[in-house]
């Protein structure tokens, strides 16, 4: 049920390839730099925003009202 997957490189899981293509981030590469990066996806399946590892879940939650409203 659970297995380690790659999130960067040629063997990256399709989900992460798509997320990174939709929200490439601000660095020289779209690679995830740490496992606590977050993506906010709306009900239509559109990536709304990508958050750095230092952004807290509470900070992400502040934007949920706009999507749910």
Secondary structure as UniProt FT lines:
FT   TURN            10..11
FT   HELIX           14..22
FT   TURN            35..36
FT   STRAND          38..41
FT   TURN            43..44
FT   STRAND          47..51
FT   TURN            53..54
FT   HELIX           57..61
FT   TURN            62..63
FT   HELIX           64..68
//
